[in-house]
Amino acid sequence: MKNTGLFLGGLILGAAAGAALALLYAPQTGEDTRRQIKIKIDELEDELDKMREKLKEKGTEMKEDARKRVQDLENRIEKLMEEYRKAPEKAK
C-alpha cells in the first residue's frame, strides 16, 4: 500500500510539473497562462481531496479488520484457556 501511495503521489507531481512546463512555454498571454494554472491547481486539489478520502476509508477498513482479528484471537485464546483448565479434571 505504501508503494501505491508513493506511485500515485509521483504520478500527480509529474503531471503537475508537465502541465506547468507546458503552460510556461505556450505562446499565450500571461493572463491566460495564470488562468490555466489556476484551473490545473484546482483540478489537482480536487484529486488530492479524493485521494485523501480514499485513504481515510482504507484506514477505517484496516482498523476494523484489525479489531475483528484481535477479537477473534482473544476468543481463541479464551477457548484454549478453558480447555487447559478442564484438562486436569479429565485426567482424574
N, C-alpha and C positions, 0 to 999 in steps of 0.2 A: 504494500500500500504506500510505503514511503517513496518508493521509486516512481510510482504512478503520479504522486503529487509533485515530485520533482520534475518529471517529464512534462506534466501539464503546465507547471509554472514556467519552465523553459520555453515551451511552445508559445505561451502567451507573451512572454518577454520578447521572444524572437519576432513574433507577429507585430508587436508594438514598435520594435526597433525598425523593422522593414517598412512599416507604414509611415513612421516618422521620416525616414530617409526618402521615401518616395514623395512625400509631401514637400520636403525641403528642396528637392531637385525638380519639382514640377514647375512648368512655366505658367504661373498664375500670380495673381496679386497677393500681397501679404494678408489682406482681409480674408480672401478665400481660403488661403492656407490655414489661418488661425481658426476659421470656422470648421474646416475639415479636421484639424487636430482636435478641436473640442468634441466633434462628433465621435471620433475614434476613442478619445478618453472616456466619453460617456458609455460607449459600447463595451470597453474594457472593464469599466466599473460594474456594469450590469453582469458581465461574465464572471467577474470576481465574486459578486454577490451570490450568483448561482452556485459557484464552486464552494463558497463558504457554507451555504445552506446544505449542500450535499455532504460536506464534511461533518456538519453538525448531526445530520441524520445518520450517517455511518457511525459516528461516535456513539450516538444513542443506541444504535443497534448492537454495537460491540459491547457496550456497557450492560445491556440487557442480557446478551448472550453469556457474558462472564458471570453475571449474577445467577443465571439459571444453572450454569456449570458448577458454581460454588455450592448452590443449594443441593444439587444432585450429589456432589461429593460429600457434603455434610450428611445427607440421608444414607448414603452407602456406608460411611464411617459409623453412623449410629447403628445400622443393622449389624455390622461386623462386631461392634461392641456388645450388642445384645447376644449374639451367637457366642461370643467369647465368655460372657458371664454365664450362659447356660451350659457351656461345655463341662465344667466341673460337676454340675448336677447330674449330667448324663453318665459321667464316669462312675458315679457311686452306684 
